[in-house]
Amino acid sequence: MNRLRLHIWLVAIAVLITAGARAQKYIADTTYQLPDVLITQSGKKIANKADWEKIRRPEILKLFEENVQGKTPAKKPPEVCYHFH
């Protein structure tokens, strides 16, 4: 029984050390600055609702698609089905 406890303790310590080492590798980059939402990628200032809807909003949606969410399929593939219970 004592060997089993020793083994459990050694495994637990190894897991904690590994987790701590991994946590140190992924420190957030606090130097990143989000782009100004009212300036287009070309540098033009957005001054009205029409420019926002026509120019800047599509740019931001494209950035989300490329960097966060991924592309949404144009239409649902036929083999995909949803069931709710």
N, C-alpha and C positions, 0 to 999 in steps of 0.2 A: 504494500500500500504506500509506503514512503517513496518508493521509486516512481510510482505513478504520480504522486504529488509533485515530486521534483521535476518530472518530465513536463507536467502541466505548467508549472512555474517557469521553466525554461522557455517553453513555447510562448507563453504570455509575454515574457520579457522580450523575446525576439520580435514578436508582433508589434509591441509598443515602440521598440527601437526603429524598426522598419517604417512604421507609420510616421514617426517623428522625422526621420530622414526624408521621406517623401514630402511631408508638409513643408519643409524648408525649401524644397526645390520650386514650389509653386507659389511664390510670394507675388502678390498682385503688383502690376506696374501702375504706380500712382502718377506717373508723369504723362500718361495719355490724356489728351484733351479732346472732348467731343467737338465735332464741327459745328459752327454756327448754323442754326436752322434757317435763318433768314438771309443767308448768302449762298448762292449757287456754287456748284463746283467750278464754274468758270470765273467766279468772283463777283458776279452781278448781285446787287442788293435786291431783295424782294420787298416791294413797296405796297402791294395790294393783293387782294384775295385771288384775282385772276392769275397773277404770276405764280402765286403759291400753288394753286391747283394745276396749272399748266406745266410749270417748270420744276419747282423745288420738291413738291410732294412725290412725284414720280422718281426723282433722284434718291430721296430718302428710302422709298419703298425698294428701289433696286439695291441700295446698300444693305438693307435688312435681308433681302433675298440672297445676296452674295455672301454675307458675313454672319448671319444669325440663323434665319429660319430655313433657308434652302428654297429651291424652286417649287412652286405649287403646280401640279399637273394641270394642263388646260382643261381636260375633262377626265372623269373617273374611268379608269380601265375597266373593261367588262367583267373581269374575274374578281374584282373587289366587291364585297357585300358587307353590310353592317347589320348587326342584330343587337337589339336592346332588350334587356330583360327587366 
